[in-house]
Amino acid sequence: MTIVRQPLAEPRTPRPTLPPYLSIVTKYYTEGSTPSRDECIAMVRAVAEHGDRQAFAALFKYFAPRVKSYLMRLGTLEGVAEDLTQEAMVNMWRRAATFDPAHAGVSTWVFTIARNLRIDHLRRKGNQLSESDEGQDLAMDDAGPEEQTYAAQRESDVRRALGLLSPDQAQVLRRSFFDEQPHAQIADELGIPLGTVKSRVRLAVRHLHRLLGSHAP
């Protein structure tokens, strides 16, 4: 019996493997700390360039409660504020590549996304937009951790100030801003002209601003 020797196969050279992507959060960001402006920018870039989920989670954890408080401070109902916050965070993920730190910080960018979503929501519901909705200053860059406390206090101030308005003004303002009812719906339900609703809302907002200003620290 003749044994035919098979040539030994040359050992395969292992393919060089790329090191796994290490999240920027693992590298630089300490869990539970407040990210600096530069860290926020770096995390948004990591989301845009690498789909860094840990960076997105850190951004979500930091910004989501602040965005919700901001929306509620504008008079948005809590449930609606939660939905708009979720949508804003999804937009932050999807549009991370469009962020330009030369134009704005991450805070301003995120709050602008949330503000625009709120305006779109109000328009879909037929609400009249106020001047503050159309042109509100969003200089919230590097907002500190005390913003949530301020937002809650401010909301409490608004509700207390409502009690100082006339019953007619307080009624339409609650329906318009807290219940987010269109002015036409308020007019129908209260049995008053649409122009009366708009007039009461304008007067109520003017009085509310004056009352809140007198209680400002």
Sequence and secondary structure as in RCSB ss.txt:
>XXXX:A:sequence
MTIVRQPLAEPRTPRPTLPPYLSIVTKYYTEGSTPSRDECIAMVRAVAEHGDRQAFAALFKYFAPRVKSYLMRLG
TLEGVAEDLTQEAMVNMWRRAATFDPAHAGVSTWVFTIARNLRIDHLRRKGNQLSESDEGQDLAMDDAGPEEQTY
AAQRESDVRRALGLLSPDQAQVLRRSFFDEQPHAQIADELGIPLGTVKSRVRLAVRHLHRLLGSHAP
>XXXX:A:secstr
                       HHHHH  TTS   HHHHHHHHHHHHHH  HHHHHHHHHHHHHHHHHHHHHTT
  HHHHHHHHHHHHHHHHHTGGG  TTT  HHHHHHHHHHHHHHHHHHHTT    HHHHH     TT  TTHHHH
HHHHHHHHHHHHTTS HHHHHHHIIIIIS   HHHHHHHHT  HHHHHHHHHHHHHHHHHHHHHT  
